[in-house]
């Protein structure tokens, strides 16, 4: 089920990384990727949707933010 929104929703997700991974201070907005899971029941595949956004995702102070115009169940 997909729901279209009249206005874009602003999504903010805190980004946390394990100690062994890249330090957040060395990470740039250009390195952020957003994925969605396939809505097909048989396929649990994740697809990158970063390039589908009108405005690219932004990383500030450890929080990734982006806007969406629809949600899927």
C-alpha positions, -999 to +999 in steps of 0.1 A: +000+000+000+014+034-010+001+067+005+007+100-014+011+131+007-003+165-002+029+181+011+063+167+016+071+152+050+104+161+066+122+130+079+151+132+105+170+101+115+199+101+140+229+084+126+250+062+149+280+042+139+300+015+156+333+026+170+352+006+143+334+025+115+340+059+101+339+088+125+309+111+119+331+141+117+347+126+086+314+118+069+298+142+044+263+146+031+275+133-003+283+099+013+247+094+027+225+069+010+187+063+016+172+029+008+137+015+007+126-021+009+107-036-020+069-038-015+068-072-031+062-099-004+085-124-020+113-099-025+129-084+007+153-065-015+165-030-005+168-004-033+187+029-031+164+059-036+189+087-028+188+100-064+150+102-064+149+131-040+144+166-053+168+178-026+196+155-016+197+141+020+217+163+044+239+153+073+242+178+102+254+171+137+249+133+133+213+136+120+203+127+084+174+147+070+154+144+038+119+150+024+095+124+010+062+128-008+048+093-001+051+064+023+047+027+016+036-001+039 
